[in-house]
Amino acid sequence: LQRIARALRERLQVEGREQEIEMRFDEGGLRIDLPSQVLFDSASAILREDAEPILGYVAELLAGQQGISIEVRGHTDDRPLSSSSLYRDNYDLSYGRAKSVTAAISRAGQLPMSAFEIVALGPTDPIADNATEEGRARNR
């Protein structure tokens, strides 16, 4: 995992994107935080075109690992979605986002879907405080 983190950090530095993505080790392994502005447009679970190379590189690094378990967590802020949204609520949006990331990594790395666990947290497990715009942006 340390090799994966180092290789990903180096790749992001080359591309000038190292400030956009957080990586750290926790009790579960390597945690990679990809904020919504890197992956999605507002209130959407469709991956942005410029997200594909990042997810492809993550997939490439993960593909060589035996017995890997990958948890993809979807978060949102606590603001209600507009009535014209394709998603019922923030839980539905967070699931759609996690599923899109999972599908992209699985496809790019030819990883079996059985290696993944999708967790839709919606607004219930915020990364930051929803009281500020900066916090809401991190939660998305």
C-alpha positions, 0 to 999 in steps of 0.5 A: 500500500505504501508503494501504491500511495507513493506512485499515485502521489508522484503521478499526481505531482507530475500532472499538477493535481497533488493538491486536489487529492488527499491520501492517508493511512488509517486502520482500514488501509490506504484512504484516497479522498477524491473530492467531487470537483475532481470527479463530478459536476454539481448534483451529478453522478456522471464522471467528468471527462478529466476524472477518467485518467485519475481513476484509470491510474488508481485502477492500474495501481490496484490491479496488481494487488492480490486479494484486494478489498476496495471500499468506495464511499459516497458522500454528499453535503446536507443541502436538499436536491432540486425537485428536477434532480435525477436523484431522489435524495442525497443518499441516492446521489451518494450511491450513484457517485460511489457506483460510478467510481466503482465501475470506472475503476473496475473497468479500467483495472479489470478488477472484479466487482466482488473486490468492491464494497459500495457505501452510500453515506449521503449527508450522515457521515460528513467529512467536514462541517456542513455549516460552511461552504468550504465544509459542504464542498468537501462533503460533496 
